[in-house]
């Protein structure tokens, strides 16, 4: 989940920078939220975040995977769900700090970028390089070797 959270943060960091936000305090807010959320609150909050972001529930049925092609499709679906879950966590952490309409625009941009990554038009490494070139150390983004 750590990679999914880092990738989700990369998706959100660009639109935040585009709107003039400083990333370190927002990354700190996300970390604080992750460390303070309780399972009972988390389920209700996650449902609310999914609704706010327009995330539809996806059903995973591993028993239906019968071929290598179906396995790859299943893996992509699992990956999308993991990143969407991380995006919801980030949304919940930021909703008290950023106007909800602006936040929806930020996450809409993040979803468009995720679609580019899934189609091979963009990559998380490229996004990370671009963000690091703009601001240097941005909290939750770690340089990979």
Secondary structure, DSSP 8 states (H G I E B T S, - for coil): -HHHHHHHHHHHHHHHHHTT--HHHHHHHHHHHHHH--HHHHHHHHHHHHHHHT-------GGG--SHHHHHHHHHHHHHHHHHHHHHHHHHHHTTTS-HHHHHHHHHHHHHHHHHHHHTSS-HHHHHHHHHHHHS--SS-----
